[in-house]
Structure formats: C-alpha cells, structure tokens
Amino acid sequence: MTHIVAIGTAVPESTYRQQEIHHLLYPGQGEASSRAGMIFARSAIATRHSVLADPAFLLGNPGTEARNRVYVEEAHALAARAIRRCLKQAGLGPEAVDLLVVVSCTGVETPGLDLTLAAALGMHQDMRRTCILGMGCYAAFPGLQRAQDFVAAHPGKRALVVCVELCTLHLQADESDENLVATALFGDGAAAALVGAGPGPAIVDTCTLTAYDTAEHMSFKLTDHGFKMHLSSYVPKILEANVEGLLDRLLAPHGLTHADIAQWAIHPGGRKILDHVQARLGLTDAQVAASRRVLKEHGNMSSPTVLFVLDELQPEPGEWGVMMAFGPGLTLEAALLRWA
C-alpha cells in the first residue's frame, strides 16, 4: 500500500487583506463596489497571498501573454520551495525522486515546469515526468493517483506530486456576480506530496463522481486577458446533492460509514460549499476546522488547497480519514486514508 510520506507547502511573500483587494478592483461607492463589499465580507477569508508584489498590475487589464509571463517566472520558484520543504521533511534529496508529477491550471509553457524544476533541483536525468493541466481544484487527486499507480508498479520507487496555482494573475474587475465571487475567493499557493513506502497516511482507495449535466456551472476559460473564472451560485447545492453518494461509494466496500471517519480534509472551495457539505455529511465544527482555517488564511488556491488542509490535520494512529475536493465538471474526488 502506498503512503503520502511527506507534504511541503509554500505561499508567496505578498499577503493581502480582503478589504485591500476589494478596494483595488472595485474602488468608489458605486453599486458594483457595494455588491463586491458584501460578497468579500461574507467570504470567511481574512487574507490571501499573491505573487504580485504590486497588485495594481491588474488595473491595466493586462493581456494573457503578460499574465502568463509572470506565471512562468513565479510558478517555478513557488513550486521549488514546496518541493524542497517536502523532501526536507522526508529526509531525502531531489535525486530520490523517480517520478515528478506537476499539476497546474493557471499558466502554460513548453518545455514546462516538469522539466525546469527537474533540471534546477538536480533530479536524475532518467526520472519520469507527467503534467496534469487544466483540471482545476480537484487536480491533486489525478496527480496522486498517477503517483500511486507508478509506485505500485515499481516497488521501492518514489513519486513526487507538486500542485502550483497562481490564481491571482487572472483576477478580473468584471462586475458580474459570478466574477465577484471568484475575485473574492482565489489566492496563490503550492503544495508538494511525496508518495511511496514510509510513514504518513496510506492511500487505501479513491473515488470519482462527475455530474456531466452541470458542467456549465464551474469553468475557467481562456480569454485575451487571462483566464476568466465562472462560479455559479448553484455550485454548493449541486455538491450537497452529490457528496453523500460519493462518500458511500468510497466507504461501503471497506465496511465503513461516515461515523468511522475521524479526520476530514475537505477542499474549502468557498464558505457556502463548506457549509453545505458539512450539513449534508453531519460533520462537527471540529471536523471541518482545518478546512475553514486554510480558507481564512489563504482563500481557495485551487489544486494545492486540499493538501494544505491535509497537512493541518493531527491524526492519531489507526484513524481513518477522507480527503475530498471539487472542481470543474462538476467533478467530485475523494480518497480514503488511514494512518498507521
């Protein structure tokens, strides 16, 4: 059985309070600023991090090339920090990695981060590499599954998954309600997870559910001015309607129910999403405290976020855990974990 041996996280140095971002993108006292203020205030987010040392960069509505240029420069540095922290925790060097999986949806370059990171960190030249791009907030799960499959097929080998997203590069001043929600929500971050034999939670099983008829409710579309995020107000209710069925499919084959799960790492896609999922699954405030803490301190960082939550948990030996995330599709992903 494969384990998540170590996790390393990193955020940019620039930290912004919600009010700062609100007043930058929606200045004045107009209707848009008033609606934005209400949405920002209800987000349950206190601070977010950005690679933009000067967020006024966004005021000129920069083109996709300009935004992506920043991504190429900054994503490499942030991902490298997360990887180094992960490997340091595991007591290993970069040469110990046999597969590198890079997960991202907020920029693109070829050759990509998989190659530049491997070269800069000194990973060996016959190491395998995989990129998982464009899948959004749940993409850590396909990354971990690729790592798990590799380790299972090559006993004794190690795989490293790094998720890096620079969501703030794509914030827009669009006054639509859907864009206001996205602008109030997303931040930047990176997280790396080492998968192999060793300590840490075992990945016992995984499960996926996609509601194909709801794809239009969550999207991330390329425009001439970066990626435009769309989040429908129906997303929390759609997730609430599907999350219990997903959990039953994950737990039932192992003779488990919700009551057997002590540790919960739920992707904080937003305050309402956490509220609806908590209510549907009957979770206590303590069981979702890590998710709410990550949301408050970092916002939604897309794919790395659930690994930030997992890193916050303090399990006891023998406890069962569930890690869960949601994203475009609408897609729901879950993993069953157990600590030795």
Secondary structure per residue as TSV (DSSP state, phi and psi in degrees):
chain	resnum	aa	ss	phi	psi
A	1	M	-	360.0	136.9
A	2	T	-	-87.7	153.8
A	3	H	E	-127.0	153.5
A	4	I	E	-87.1	98.3
A	5	V	E	-74.0	-37.7
A	6	A	E	-156.7	154.7
A	7	I	E	-131.8	138.3
A	8	G	E	-129.3	135.0
A	9	T	E	-122.4	157.5
A	10	A	E	-153.8	144.1
A	11	V	-	-131.4	154.4
A	12	P	-	-62.2	160.0
A	13	E	S	-71.0	-30.2
A	14	S	E	-78.1	121.4
A	15	T	E	-117.4	136.1
A	16	Y	E	-128.4	136.4
A	17	R	E	-75.7	153.2
A	18	Q	H	-53.4	-42.5
A	19	Q	H	-62.1	-33.4
A	20	E	H	-64.2	-45.3
A	21	I	H	-67.5	-40.2
A	22	H	H	-57.7	-51.3
A	23	H	H	-71.5	-25.8
A	24	L	H	-70.1	-48.5
A	25	L	H	-85.6	-26.5
A	26	Y	S	-131.6	66.7
A	27	P	-	-71.9	165.9
A	28	G	S	88.3	-168.2
A	29	Q	S	-120.3	19.7
A	30	G	S	-74.0	-179.9
A	31	E	H	-61.8	-42.6
A	32	A	H	-61.5	-43.1
A	33	S	H	-64.7	-38.0
A	34	S	H	-66.3	-45.3
A	35	R	H	-63.9	-42.3
A	36	A	H	-61.7	-42.9
A	37	G	H	-59.0	-41.2
A	38	M	H	-65.3	-44.3
A	39	I	H	-66.6	-42.9
A	40	F	H	-63.0	-42.2
A	41	A	H	-66.5	-30.5
A	42	R	T	-90.6	3.4
A	43	S	S	-75.4	-17.5
A	44	A	-	66.3	20.9
A	45	I	-	-110.4	130.8
A	46	A	-	-98.2	-43.7
A	47	T	E	-139.5	155.8
A	48	R	E	-138.8	159.2
A	49	H	E	-112.5	147.6
A	50	S	E	-142.8	146.7
A	51	V	S	-73.5	-9.7
A	52	L	-	-84.1	105.4
A	53	A	S	-66.5	-27.1
A	54	D	S	-126.3	96.2
A	55	P	G	-65.7	-7.6
A	56	A	G	-62.0	-14.4
A	57	F	G	-48.9	-35.0
A	58	L	G	-75.3	-20.8
A	59	L	G	-68.2	-26.0
A	60	G	G	-83.6	8.4
A	61	N	-	48.0	59.4
A	62	P	-	-60.6	153.1
A	63	G	-	-74.9	171.0
A	64	T	H	-61.9	-39.1
A	65	E	H	-61.2	-43.6
A	66	A	H	-64.9	-42.5
A	67	R	H	-65.2	-43.0
A	68	N	H	-69.5	-29.3
A	69	R	H	-61.8	-41.3
A	70	V	H	-66.4	-40.2
A	71	Y	H	-56.9	-49.9
A	72	V	H	-58.3	-41.1
A	73	E	H	-71.9	-45.7
A	74	E	H	-87.8	-31.7
A	75	A	H	-64.7	-38.6
A	76	H	H	-59.6	-49.5
A	77	A	H	-63.5	-42.3
A	78	L	H	-68.7	-43.1
A	79	A	H	-63.3	-39.5
A	80	A	H	-62.5	-38.8
A	81	R	H	-62.2	-44.6
A	82	A	H	-63.9	-40.9
A	83	I	H	-64.2	-46.2
A	84	R	H	-61.0	-40.5
A	85	R	H	-66.0	-39.5
A	86	C	H	-63.8	-48.8
A	87	L	H	-67.2	-35.2
A	88	K	H	-62.9	-41.6
A	89	Q	H	-61.9	-36.2
A	90	A	H	-81.8	-8.7
A	91	G	T	71.7	31.2
A	92	L	-	-126.6	161.4
A	93	G	-	-103.0	170.5
A	94	P	G	-59.3	-27.3
A	95	E	G	-68.6	-11.8
A	96	A	G	-82.7	-6.6
A	97	V	-	-88.2	127.3
A	98	D	S	-103.0	-19.0
A	99	L	E	-143.3	130.9
A	100	L	E	-113.3	122.9
A	101	V	E	-112.8	120.1
A	102	V	E	-105.0	128.4
A	103	V	E	-119.0	127.3
A	104	S	E	-166.1	156.4
A	105	C	S	-141.1	7.1
A	106	T	S	-110.4	11.5
A	107	G	-	-176.0	170.6
A	108	V	-	-152.8	145.0
A	109	E	-	-161.4	143.7
A	110	T	S	-132.8	123.7
A	111	P	S	-58.6	151.0
A	112	G	-	-103.3	-168.5
A	113	L	H	-60.9	-30.4
A	114	D	H	-58.3	-41.6
A	115	L	H	-79.9	-44.8
A	116	T	H	-66.3	-37.4
A	117	L	H	-68.1	-44.4
A	118	A	H	-59.4	-42.9
A	119	A	H	-68.5	-46.2
A	120	A	H	-68.1	-33.5
A	121	L	H	-88.4	-8.6
A	122	G	T	80.6	32.3
A	123	M	-	-74.6	152.7
A	124	H	-	-70.6	152.9
A	125	Q	T	-72.2	-19.6
A	126	D	T	-97.5	14.0
A	127	M	-	-66.6	141.9
A	128	R	E	-79.2	152.4
A	129	R	E	-137.8	144.2
A	130	T	E	-141.3	138.9
A	131	C	E	-115.0	132.8
A	132	I	E	-117.9	107.6
A	133	L	E	-120.3	147.2
A	134	G	S	76.3	14.6
A	135	M	-	-98.1	-13.1
A	136	G	G	83.3	-148.9
A	137	C	G	-65.5	-24.2
A	138	Y	G	-94.6	4.4
A	139	A	T	-69.0	-15.5
A	140	A	H	-59.8	-30.1
A	141	F	H	-69.9	-50.8
A	142	P	H	-57.4	-34.4
A	143	G	H	-63.4	-46.7
A	144	L	H	-66.6	-35.2
A	145	Q	H	-66.6	-39.9
A	146	R	H	-61.5	-43.9
A	147	A	H	-63.3	-43.4
A	148	Q	H	-62.7	-44.7
A	149	D	H	-61.5	-41.4
A	150	F	H	-64.1	-47.1
A	151	V	H	-64.9	-38.8
A	152	A	H	-63.8	-35.4
A	153	A	H	-81.8	-17.7
A	154	H	S	-133.0	78.1
A	155	P	T	-54.2	136.9
A	156	G	T	91.1	-12.5
A	157	K	-	-85.6	163.9
A	158	R	-	-127.2	142.7
A	159	A	E	-122.5	141.5
A	160	L	E	-121.3	126.3
A	161	V	E	-107.2	126.8
A	162	V	E	-123.9	124.7
A	163	C	E	-106.6	126.6
A	164	V	E	-139.0	126.4
A	165	E	E	-136.3	132.3
A	166	L	E	-114.6	70.8
A	167	C	G	-64.7	-32.6
A	168	T	G	-67.8	-17.0
A	169	L	G	-63.3	-19.3
A	170	H	G	-111.7	12.5
A	171	L	-	-64.2	140.4
A	172	Q	-	-123.4	156.3
A	173	A	-	-94.9	15.4
A	174	D	-	-53.5	138.4
A	175	E	-	-95.7	6.0
A	176	S	S	-67.7	150.5
A	177	D	H	-60.2	-39.4
A	178	E	H	-61.4	-41.9
A	179	N	H	-72.0	-34.5
A	180	L	H	-59.8	-40.3
A	181	V	H	-63.6	-46.0
A	182	A	H	-63.4	-41.2
A	183	T	H	-66.5	-29.2
A	184	A	T	-83.8	-2.5
A	185	L	T	-115.5	-43.5
A	186	F	B	-90.7	143.6
A	187	G	-	-135.0	-177.5
A	188	D	E	-108.0	146.9
A	189	G	E	-177.5	168.9
A	190	A	E	-143.5	147.6
A	191	A	E	-145.7	137.6
A	192	A	E	-119.8	141.0
A	193	A	E	-130.7	128.4
A	194	L	E	-94.5	127.5
A	195	V	E	-116.2	131.2
A	196	G	E	170.6	-155.3
A	197	A	S	-89.6	138.7
A	198	G	S	149.8	-160.8
A	199	P	S	-74.2	-179.5
A	200	G	S	93.7	170.5
A	201	P	-	-68.2	138.1
A	202	A	E	-79.0	139.4
A	203	I	E	-86.7	99.5
A	204	V	E	-79.9	-40.8
A	205	D	E	-163.8	161.8
A	206	T	E	-136.5	161.5
A	207	C	E	-152.2	143.0
A	208	T	E	-129.8	141.8
A	209	L	E	-141.2	125.6
A	210	T	E	-121.4	125.1
A	211	A	-	-91.4	91.4
A	212	Y	G	-62.3	-27.0
A	213	D	G	-83.4	5.9
A	214	T	G	-120.1	16.3
A	215	A	G	-58.3	-32.0
A	216	E	G	-72.6	-8.7
A	217	H	G	-83.0	-14.1
A	218	M	E	-145.7	120.7
A	219	S	E	-151.4	166.7
A	220	F	E	-145.3	93.9
A	221	K	E	-106.3	137.7
A	222	L	E	-74.9	129.2
A	223	T	E	-127.5	-179.3
A	224	D	T	-70.0	-10.5
A	225	H	T	-126.8	49.8
A	226	G	E	88.3	-170.7
A	227	F	E	-84.4	136.0
A	228	K	E	-106.3	122.0
A	229	M	E	-89.0	139.4
A	230	H	E	-128.7	122.4
A	231	L	E	-128.6	113.0
A	232	S	-	-75.2	149.4
A	233	S	T	-68.3	-11.3
A	234	Y	T	-84.0	-11.0
A	235	V	H	-55.4	-49.3
A	236	P	H	-57.6	-39.3
A	237	K	H	-70.0	-36.3
A	238	I	H	-64.4	-43.9
A	239	L	H	-64.6	-41.7
A	240	E	H	-59.0	-38.2
A	241	A	H	-71.5	-21.5
A	242	N	H	-110.4	-17.8
A	243	V	H	-68.9	-34.4
A	244	E	H	-67.8	-40.2
A	245	G	H	-63.0	-39.6
A	246	L	H	-60.9	-46.4
A	247	L	H	-63.8	-39.7
A	248	D	H	-62.0	-41.4
A	249	R	H	-65.4	-32.8
A	250	L	H	-75.8	-41.1
A	251	L	H	-89.3	-36.7
A	252	A	G	-55.8	-42.7
A	253	P	G	-60.7	-16.9
A	254	H	G	-106.2	10.9
A	255	G	T	69.1	27.1
A	256	L	-	-112.4	156.7
A	257	T	-	-126.4	175.6
A	258	H	G	-55.4	-35.3
A	259	A	G	-66.2	-19.9
A	260	D	G	-82.3	-11.5
A	261	I	E	-91.9	117.9
A	262	A	E	-92.7	-32.5
A	263	Q	E	-115.9	131.5
A	264	W	E	-127.7	120.8
A	265	A	E	-113.5	89.4
A	266	I	E	-102.0	127.6
A	267	H	-	-60.1	120.7
A	268	P	-	-83.0	76.5
A	269	G	-	-62.7	-19.5
A	270	G	-	168.1	165.5
A	271	R	H	-60.0	-45.9
A	272	K	H	-65.1	-37.0
A	273	I	H	-61.3	-46.5
A	274	L	H	-62.7	-41.0
A	275	D	H	-59.3	-47.2
A	276	H	H	-68.4	-42.2
A	277	V	H	-67.6	-42.0
A	278	Q	H	-59.9	-44.9
A	279	A	H	-65.4	-43.1
A	280	R	H	-64.8	-39.0
A	281	L	H	-91.5	-4.0
A	282	G	T	66.6	37.7
A	283	L	-	-86.0	149.5
A	284	T	-	-80.2	165.0
A	285	D	T	-60.0	-36.6
A	286	A	G	-64.5	-34.7
A	287	Q	G	-71.7	-20.7
A	288	V	G	-112.7	12.0
A	289	A	H	-63.4	-39.0
A	290	A	H	-64.8	-40.8
A	291	S	H	-64.0	-43.4
A	292	R	H	-69.6	-32.9
A	293	R	H	-67.8	-43.6
A	294	V	H	-63.4	-42.3
A	295	L	H	-60.8	-44.4
A	296	K	H	-63.7	-40.8
A	297	E	H	-88.1	-24.8
A	298	H	H	-130.0	-14.9
A	299	G	-	73.1	-165.8
A	300	N	B	-90.8	113.4
A	301	M	-	-97.5	16.5
A	302	S	S	64.1	-132.6
A	303	S	T	-58.3	-34.5
A	304	P	T	-72.0	-16.7
A	305	T	H	-60.0	-43.3
A	306	V	H	-66.0	-28.8
A	307	L	H	-72.6	-33.0
A	308	F	H	-59.4	-44.1
A	309	V	H	-65.0	-45.8
A	310	L	H	-58.0	-39.6
A	311	D	H	-67.4	-20.7
A	312	E	H	-81.2	-20.6
A	313	L	-	-68.2	150.8
A	314	Q	-	-128.0	75.6
A	315	P	-	-78.8	161.6
A	316	E	-	-99.9	152.8
A	317	P	T	-56.1	137.1
A	318	G	T	89.9	-9.1
A	319	E	-	-74.8	147.4
A	320	W	E	-91.7	149.0
A	321	G	E	-140.8	157.2
A	322	V	E	-126.4	130.6
A	323	M	E	-110.5	135.4
A	324	M	E	-145.9	140.5
A	325	A	E	-146.2	162.4
A	326	F	E	-136.6	148.2
A	327	G	E	-164.6	-165.5
A	328	P	T	-54.2	142.2
A	329	G	T	146.0	-51.7
A	330	L	T	-70.2	132.4
A	331	T	E	-114.1	135.5
A	332	L	E	-117.3	129.3
A	333	E	E	-123.0	145.0
A	334	A	E	-147.1	150.7
A	335	A	E	-133.7	139.9
A	336	L	E	-95.7	125.2
A	337	L	E	-118.9	154.0
A	338	R	E	-144.3	131.1
A	339	W	-	-87.6	135.5
A	340	A	-	-72.5	360.0
